[in-house]
Amino acid sequence: MGALYDQRHYGYSLIRALSENGSISLKEGTIYPILARLDRDGLVRSAWVESDQGPPRKYYTLTSSGRQLFDELSHEFDLLVSLVQHKWKAGEQLEEAGKKLLVRKA
């Protein structure tokens, strides 16, 4: 979702964007089911666009709901990372650290 936050992508360009630094390896068979589910859930919007270089391409963009969810999940992820990296002292409570982690159920 982060790769779609500021620009649209078609499937292969999204795979290239996510894989360009070499830290993740994706195949088309992985990304398209994810994009289809995000589309079904109203988090991305897809549109066919004519191409000068071949057949039309299906481009994906985040919807406003997708942006809102990404922002919420990004905040929660940052909180989770800070909790994992925190060096806990004996008896220290989560509330004392001033942090609250929300648990979502699907």
Buried (B, 14 or more C-beta within 10 A) or exposed (E): BEBBEEEBBBBEBBBEBBEEEEEEEBEEEEBBEEBEEBBEEEBBBBEEEEEEEEEEBBBBBBBEEBBEBBEEEEEBEEBEEEEEEEEEEEEEEEEEEEEEEEEEEE
